[in-house]
Each structure stands twice: as structure tokens, then as C-alpha cells.
């Protein structure tokens, strides 16, 4: 039996790199879509370059999507590409909508025309809940997004449902709560914290400037969450699932654990800076993952303290290796 083929948009991102690793371990042929750019940013998948096929395509260009899908002939399509940093969505709301909302429509329509038998996964987000109407949040909780990113994700979620119902596509959405890893970008608060802690511990900085420490999130490990994506596409019928740990923690808790990991008191180093507060804050996100546990058999394997420790340790090691090179260069 021939190996299945998976097509991943956003393969160079955090989730894309973990998903590619997971699918390769399952014996898949993996094709990843990348945008044409003057500089390559393949750091997260550098160790996979000989194992995955990279195909040029752009969520802003429908014809490139059709060409990429026609080449790949996928059995499964995972749409992980988006303008994904929430603060940037206020600065670039129209571009965020083009990628994160209309980009989903372009990809679904290309799939409908080129490979309608392929199973489709859409990366939805807990940011769609925004100003939450109930706690915890489940698949039936109403959406009330509080950022242009959240609004765009709601569109992507509902257009996926619409194509499922209108064209009988196997198209589903995973409403993923915050999931982090050592591969998270430095602009995200979790990685900003762990990288900042490592810099302070190595004597490169003295303070870490943050915004709202009382915001609460349901944080898990990205490597666990890509397994849930795959499980959704193995079901008999397409459906949508909330994926999270069912625990919530404040940013302050994350900070405290991170500094404690390196033997420091966070209160001596953290500075609250109003510039990092959002125009409309999302105060509390907490998943109810009961449906995923029941129907997918999915449970997270990495706890919140283990996640923080993993990220701090990786940043400590990376900076520790870089410092001798910097000294030699000096």
C-alpha cells in the first residue's frame, strides 16, 4: 500500500515543524508549502530538509494553491499558515484578514477543484472565544473575538464548516488553545519570558518588560497538539474539536516558574510596561476538551510545569552555546 501524502501550509512554523516530524514518523510523504521570499526562514525544519518536499505557494494567490495541490496530490491537507501574532493583527488588520480569513477560502476552493477527496484540517483558535460567554469553553461556546486575528479565525472556522456542508468535503477545524514549545517565536509572550529569563541568568540582561501578568491561558505543548490534528483526520466523519489541557494559569505563574527554574526571584527583574497591553484584552481562556478525549482518545502528555522547564532549559542551552562563539568573535 502506497504511503499517504500530507500537504502542510505553514510548515516552517512551530506547529508545522512538529506536525511534519509526527507525520514522517507515521510513514507519510510530506509536502510543505512555502512562500517565495528573498531570504529563507527554514530554521525549524532544517533537520527535515532531506525528508520533506517543499512546494511554492501563497495563500494570497489562488492559482499557486491549485498548482501546489495538483503537484502534491495529497490525501490530507493541514492549513496551519496564518498571520498568527495577535498584536500585529491590530497594526495590519486587512493583511491579517487576507491571510487568516480569505486565505482559508482560497485553499478550500482549490482543494474542492483539484483534490476533493483529500481530508482538510483548519487551524482554528481559542482567540475566537475572546470575551468568553462561559467557562470552560467547548465546541458549543459562542464566539466573541477581541482582536482582528480572532475575527479572521472565526471566518476561517465558519467557511470550513460551510464547505463541509455545501460540498460534502471532509473538512474539520481544531479549536486549539495556547500551545507552546522551544520553537515558539520570540514575539510570543511565553518564549519572550523563557528567552528573557535565560538572558538574565547568563548576565546578558537585567530586566524583562511585560504587560498584563493576570491574563489567564490554557497552555499545552505543541508536540501534543499536532497529534490531535492528525487524529481528527482519521475519524469516520468530519467534526470540530476543542483541544486544550483543561487547566488555566496566569502569565505571572509562567513567569514565576521560569525564573525559579534558574534560581532567580522574578520580582527583582520583571517590569510592567503599559505598551504591551492589548487594546482589547482576553482575560481568561480555559478549554473543555472532553469531546476530544472521548472521541479522539487524545490527552496531553506534557504538564504546564514541564512545558515551562522544557522551554527555559532549551533557551539556557542555546544561549550558553552562543556566548563562547560571541566571545571568540570579539
C-alpha positions in Angstrom: 0.0 0.0 0.0 1.4 3.4 -1.0 2.2 5.9 1.7 -0.2 8.6 2.4 0.7 12.1 1.3 0.2 15.1 3.6 0.3 18.7 2.4 1.1 21.3 5.1 0.8 25.1 4.8 2.9 26.9 7.4 5.4 24.0 7.6 8.2 26.4 8.6 6.2 27.5 11.8 6.2 25.9 15.2 3.2 23.6 14.6 4.2 22.8 11.0 7.6 21.6 12.1 6.2 19.3 14.8 3.4 18.0 12.5 5.9 17.2 9.8 8.1 15.3 12.3 5.0 13.4 13.5 3.7 12.5 10.0 7.1 11.4 8.8 7.3 9.0 11.8 3.9 7.6 10.7 5.4 6.9 7.2 3.8 9.8 5.3 5.1 11.6 2.3 5.2 15.2 3.5 4.9 18.2 1.2 5.2 21.6 2.7 4.0 24.9 1.2 6.4 27.8 1.4 6.1 31.4 0.2 8.6 32.7 -2.3 10.9 35.1 -0.3 14.3 36.8 -0.8 15.5 35.2 2.4 14.7 31.7 3.6 13.5 31.0 7.2 13.7 27.2 7.4 15.3 27.0 10.8 12.6 24.9 12.4 12.6 22.3 9.7 16.3 22.4 8.8 16.7 18.9 10.3 13.9 17.7 8.0 15.1 19.3 4.7 16.0 15.9 3.1 12.8 14.3 4.2 10.1 16.7 3.1 9.2 18.2 -0.3 8.9 22.0 -0.3 6.4 23.4 -2.8 6.0 27.1 -3.5 2.6 28.6 -2.9 0.8 31.6 -1.3 -2.5 31.9 0.5 -2.9 35.2 -1.3 -2.7 33.6 -4.8 -5.4 31.1 -5.7 -3.6 29.8 -8.8 -0.4 28.9 -6.9 -2.5 26.9 -4.4 -4.2 25.0 -7.2 -0.8 24.3 -8.8 0.7 23.1 -5.4 -2.2 20.8 -4.7 -2.1 19.4 -8.2 1.6 18.6 -7.8 1.3 17.1 -4.3 -1.9 15.0 -4.8 -2.5 14.9 -1.1 -4.6 12.6 1.0 -4.6 15.1 3.9 -4.3 18.9 3.9 -3.3 20.8 7.0 -3.8 24.6 6.9 -1.6 26.0 9.6 -0.4 29.1 7.7 -1.8 32.4 9.0 -0.9 35.9 10.2 -0.7 34.4 13.6 0.7 37.0 16.0 -2.3 38.7 17.7 -0.7 42.1 18.5 0.3 42.5 14.8 -3.3 42.0 13.7 -4.2 45.4 15.1 -1.4 47.0 13.1 -2.2 45.1 9.9 -5.9 44.1 10.2 -6.5 44.0 6.4 -3.5 41.8 5.7 -4.5 39.6 8.6 -7.9 39.1 7.1 -6.4 38.3 3.7 -4.2 35.5 5.1 -6.1 34.2 8.1 -9.7 34.5 6.7 -9.8 34.7 2.9 -6.7 32.5 2.6 -8.7 29.6 4.0 -11.4 30.2 1.4 -8.8 30.2 -1.4 -7.3 27.0 -0.2 -10.6 25.2 0.3 -11.8 26.2 -3.1 -8.5 25.0 -4.7 -8.9 21.7 -2.8 -12.6 21.4 -3.9 -11.5 21.7 -7.6 -8.2 19.8 -7.5 -8.4 17.1 -4.9 -11.9 17.0 -3.3 -11.2 13.5 -1.9 -8.5 14.9 0.4 -9.2 15.4 4.1 -8.8 19.0 5.3 -7.8 20.4 8.7 -8.2 24.1 9.6 -6.3 25.6 12.5 -8.9 27.4 14.4 -8.0 29.2 17.7 -9.2 29.8 21.2 -8.8 33.5 20.4 -12.2 33.1 18.7 -13.8 32.9 22.1 -12.3 36.3 23.2 -14.7 37.8 25.7 -15.8 34.5 26.9 -19.5 33.7 27.4 -18.9 30.6 29.5 -16.1 28.9 31.3 -14.7 26.5 30.3 -15.1 26.9 26.6 -16.3 23.9 24.5 -17.3 23.4 20.9 -20.7 25.0 21.5 -19.5 28.1 23.3 -20.4 31.3 21.4 -17.6 33.2 19.7 -16.8 36.8 20.8 -13.4 37.6 19.3 -11.4 40.6 20.7 -8.8 41.1 18.0 -8.7 41.3 14.2 -6.8 37.9 14.4 -9.7 36.4 16.4 -12.3 37.8 13.9 -10.3 36.4 11.0 -10.1 33.0 12.6 -13.9 32.9 13.2 -14.3 33.5 9.4 -11.9 30.7 8.6 -13.7 28.4 11.0 -17.1 29.0 9.6 -16.0 28.9 5.9 -14.6 25.5 6.7 -17.9 24.4 8.1 -19.7 25.9 5.1 -17.5 24.0 2.6 -18.1 20.8 4.6 -21.8 21.2 4.4 -22.0 22.7 0.9 -19.6 20.4 -1.0 -19.5 17.3 1.2 -15.8 17.7 1.9 -14.1 16.0 4.8 -13.2 19.4 6.4 -12.8 19.9 10.1 -11.4 22.5 12.5 -9.3 22.1 15.6 -10.0 24.9 18.1 -6.6 24.8 19.7 -5.9 26.6 22.9 -2.4 28.1 23.5 0.3 25.6 22.7 4.0 26.4 23.1 7.4 24.9 22.7 11.1 25.8 22.4 10.3 26.5 18.7 7.8 29.3 19.6 8.7 32.7 18.1 10.4 35.2 20.3 7.5 37.7 19.8 5.1 35.4 21.8 4.9 36.0 25.5 5.9 32.5 26.6 9.0 32.4 24.6 9.7 36.1 25.4 9.7 35.1 29.0 11.9 32.0 28.8 14.4 33.7 26.4 14.4 36.7 28.7 15.0 34.5 31.8 17.9 32.8 30.0 19.5 36.1 29.1 19.2 37.4 32.6 20.6 34.1 34.0 23.6 34.4 31.7 24.2 38.0 32.7 23.1 39.5 29.3 20.2 41.5 30.6 18.9 42.7 34.0 15.1 43.1 33.4 12.2 41.7 31.4 9.4 44.0 30.4 5.9 42.5 30.2 2.3 43.6 30.0 -0.7 42.1 31.8 0.5 39.4 34.2 -3.0 38.4 35.3 -4.2 37.2 31.9 -5.1 33.5 32.2 -4.4 30.9 29.5 -4.7 27.2 28.9 -1.2 26.3 27.9 0.0 23.0 26.4 2.9 21.5 24.4 2.7 22.0 20.6 4.0 18.5 20.0 0.9 17.0 21.8 -1.4 19.2 19.8 -0.3 18.2 16.3 -1.2 14.6 17.3 -4.7 15.8 17.9 -4.8 17.4 14.4 -3.9 14.1 12.8 -6.4 12.2 14.9 -9.2 14.5 13.6 -8.5 13.4 10.1 -8.6 9.7 10.9 -12.2 9.7 12.1 -15.1 8.3 10.1 -16.9 11.7 9.9 -15.5 15.2 9.9 -16.1 17.2 13.1 -14.7 20.1 15.1 -12.9 19.7 18.4 -11.6 21.9 21.2 -8.0 20.9 22.1 -6.6 22.1 25.4 -5.4 20.8 28.8 -8.4 21.9 30.9 -6.2 23.9 33.2 -5.6 27.7 33.3 -2.6 29.6 34.5 -1.7 33.3 34.7 1.2 34.9 32.9 2.5 35.6 36.4 2.6 31.8 37.1 4.5 31.2 33.9 7.0 33.9 34.9 7.4 32.6 38.4 8.1 29.1 37.3 10.5 30.2 34.6 12.6 32.4 37.0 12.5 29.7 39.7 13.9 27.2 37.1 17.2 29.2 37.1 17.2 30.1 40.8 16.1 33.8 40.5 13.3 35.9 42.1 11.1 37.2 39.2 10.0 40.2 41.3 13.6 41.6 41.1 13.6 41.5 37.3 10.1 42.0 35.8 9.0 45.5 34.8 5.3 46.1 33.9 5.2 48.1 30.7 1.8 49.5 29.5 2.9 49.4 25.9 2.4 45.6 26.0 -1.2 45.8 27.0 -3.7 44.9 24.2 -6.4 47.4 23.0 -9.0 44.7 24.0 -7.7 42.1 26.4 -8.7 38.5 26.5 -8.7 37.8 30.3 -9.5 34.1 30.6 -9.3 31.1 28.3 -9.9 27.6 29.6 -10.6 24.6 27.4 -13.2 21.9 27.9 -11.5 19.1 25.9 -14.0 16.4 27.0 -15.1 15.7 23.4 -11.6 15.2 22.1 -10.7 12.9 25.0 -13.9 10.9 24.4 -14.0 10.7 20.6 -10.3 11.0 19.7 -8.8 9.4 22.7 -6.5 12.4 22.9 -4.8 13.6 26.2 -1.8 15.9 26.6 1.4 14.2 27.8 3.3 17.4 28.9 2.2 19.2 32.1 2.4 23.0 32.5 5.5 23.0 34.8 7.2 20.5 32.4 6.5 22.8 29.5 7.9 25.9 31.2 11.0 23.9 32.3 11.5 22.5 28.7 11.4 26.0 27.2 13.7 27.5 29.8 16.2 24.7 29.6 16.4 24.9 25.7 16.9 28.7 25.9 19.6 28.4 28.6 21.4 25.8 26.5 21.1 27.7 23.2 22.5 31.0 24.8 25.2 29.1 26.6 26.4 27.7 23.3 26.2 31.1 21.6 28.1 33.0 24.2 31.6 31.4 23.7 31.2 32.0 19.9 30.4 35.6 20.6 33.4 36.0 22.8 35.7 34.4 20.2 34.3 36.7 17.5 35.0 39.7 19.8 
